Amino acid sequence: MDAPRKFEKPPSARPSPQSPEGCLAVAIRVPVRIVVLVLVVPVRLVWDALVAGGRFLYRTVLRPVARAVFVWPWVALWRYVVVPLAKALGRLTNVLVLVPLVWLYRYLLTPVGHGLAWVARGVGDGLAWVYARVLTPVGHACAWVVTGVAALVGRLGRYLLVVPAGWLYAWVLAPVGRAIAWCGRGLLWLVRAVGTGIGVVLYWTARILLVLPAIGLWRWVLTPVGRVLAVVGREVWDALGHAWRIAGHISLAVGRVLGTLFRWIFVEPVSWVYRTILTPVGHVVRDLVLRPAAEAARGVGRVTRQVLAAARESARQARADFRRMVFGEPRQPEPVERREPMDDETRTLGRSTTVLTKD
């Protein structure tokens, strides 16, 4: 008996039964969906067309224009103006501000600071001696005098103020305060009783005149109307979603049809013309016109470079001849005696002796 139970779904996994729908929802659903579908399909087609046009406009116009107008000028400004200017300002700041400040701190402020610290230490030692030898004894004497005066004043204040004030509080103020408090509690009880009675009267008056009519209006008028409006709104919302999805499928089919027509009418003819006509013509033009023209241009460039090189060499020779004619032959460098003899007397790899140790 327990074997089939393990194949059953747990209670939480079982689909809950749908709540039964009333006749009002069923009567509203079909006409509302038909009307909404008729109204939504053109809107969805226009929306999809606008989205496709916006994407094409963004990819082909807005993004390149924005990059050319906003991005590239700022990049060029940063790379060729701000960065060199910042480097120049950094170098000027280093030369005109940091180096003088370091020199001022090292050779002026530091010695002055050491001198001021030495003076401050001397002044501090003097003040410490004055505090220990002069101010401390004077302060102790003043404290002894002040302590005696305070003790005398405390005794006089106790017998002249504190004791009479305590007697006045215990025998006069406390009884009067208790009487006033008893009267206040009685007055508060009376006010509370009157306020409670007035509050009860106002509560029942407001309940009879306002609350009960409002409850009846909510229960017998607003609640049924709200339920009807909720059913209508839910059905309209569901109809809008259903119509929007159906319009999306219709728009997709229309877009595919238009794309297929565009491909048949424009793309495939252009591709066929490019493959069968323009490409062979381009190959012929390249082989018969462009390549010979490029070879001729390269030959003209080589001849031009050779002529320019010969002209530069002739000009160099002419300048050298003119310099020799005006200033004479240049002075030849005098021979310098070398440390080691040349020819056969120098050290070689095949010999074990050097010039200095050779006989």
Protein Blocks (a to p, Z undefined) as FASTA:
>chain_A
ZZmmmmpccfklpccddddddfklmmmmmmmmmmmmmmmmmmmmmmmmmmmmmmmmmmmm
mmmmmmmmmmmmmmmmmmmmmmmmmmmmmmmmmmmmmmmmmmmmmmmmmmmmmmmmmmmm
mmmmmmmmmmmmmmmmmmmmmmmmmmmmmmmmmmmmmmmmmmmmmmmmmmmmmmmmmmmm
mmmmmmmmmmmmmmmmmmmmmmmmmmmmmmmmmmmmmmmmmmmmmmmmmmmmmmmmmmmm
mmmmmmmmmmmmmmmmmmmmmmmmmmmmmmmmmmmmmmmmmmmmmmmmmmmmmmmmmmmm
mmmmmmmmmmmmmmmmmmmmmmmmmnopaddddddddfbdghjlpccfkbcbdfklpZZ
